[in-house]
Amino acid sequence: MTTALTPGRIAALLGLLVLGALTGAAGWLVVDLWFPAGLLLALLALLGLFLAGRLTVGGGLGVGAPAAGWFLSYVLLGVPRPEGDFLLGSSGIGMYAYLLGGSAAAVICATMRGPAQGPVSASGSRG
């Protein structure tokens, strides 16, 4: 199902991109601050944002915009500065779990089907 990109949808996608970047930066801070609970909190925030984006825009593009913003902030915060240090340091497995979990949440939300789309059968026809 494809829908036209209206100015309202484009504004919603840009807003979701910014929200994804903010959620990614906040998640980076929370994962480092409270490791086990912070990781769960950050992943739940991402999952909620991705689901809200999918429901707001009405398709996988609504997940792609916040996922792009989240990944952009993840990469920018993890790149070393010219001085040789990191803007936000990450030690341990928490940041890798955040990257893998956030990617999995984005893929799950982008590929899920809504109740209006109906079930998928093995023959390829919709039941």
N, C-alpha and C positions, 0 to 999 in steps of 0.2 A: 504494500500500500504506500503510494507516494503522494505527498501533498505539496502544493506550491509553497515557495518561500515568500511569504508576505513580509512587509516591514515589521509587523508585530512578532512574527516567528523569528526573524533575524535579531530583533532586539532581545527576545527571550533567550536565544542561543548565546548572544554576547554576554548577557547577564549570567547565564549558566557557566560560561567560560570564566568569568571573573569569580563567581562563587566557587568554582572548582579550584582556582588558584589560591583563594583564601582558605578553603578547607584543607588543601594540601599543605600550606604553610602552618596552619594551626595543628594539623595532624603530626607534622614533623616535630613540633615543639612538645606535643603531648606524649608522643611515643618515647622521646628522650627523657621526659620528666618523670612519668610513672610507667615504667616499662610494661609489666604484663597487663595492667588495667588500661593504660594509655593506648596500647596497641589495639585492644578491643574497642575502646571508645572511638579512636580514629577510624577504624574500619567500619564501625556502625555509622559514623557520620558520612563516610564516603558512600556506603550502601544507600543511606537515606537520600543523599543528594542525587545519586544516579537514578534511583527509582522516581524521585520527584521530577527530574529532568525528562525521563521517559514518559511519565504521565502528563506533564505540562505540554511538551512539544508533540507527543503522540507517535513516537517511533524511536528507532535506534539513534537517530541524530541527536535526540535529547540526552542521550547518554554520552555520545562522543564529545560534545562540547565541554561538559564538566570534567570528563576524563582527560581531555587535552589540557585544560587548565591545571588540573591536579598534577599531571605528569610534568608539565612545564615548570611548575613551582618546585616539584621534587628534584628535577634536574638542576635548576638554577640555584637552589639552596645547597646542593651537594657538590657543586663545582668549586675547586680551590680558587681562591683569590690570587691576584698577582703577588701578594706578600707571602704566599705559600701556605696560608692557613685556610680553614673553611669558614664560611659564614655561620653555619650551624654544624657543629661536629656531630658525627654519628659513630657510636662505638657499639659493637656487638651485632647480634643477629636481628635486632628489632627493626632496623630500617629495611633490611632485605625482606623481612616478613611483611612490613608495611607495603613495599613495592609489589610483592607477589600477591598479597591479599587484596590490595586495591585493584590490581589488574584483573584478578579473578572476579571481583565484584562487578567491574565494568563489563566484562564479557558475559557474565550471567545476566545482568540487567539488559544488555543490548540484544541478547538472543532469546529472551523469554517471550512467550506468546500470551496475549491477553485473552480473556474469555470470549470476546466477540469474534476472535479469529477462528475459533473452533479447533477440534483435535486434529492431529496429523495421523493419517493411516499409513501402513507400509506400502500401499499401492501408489501413494502420492496424491490421491484425491482426498479432498477434505470431507470429513464425515459429518 
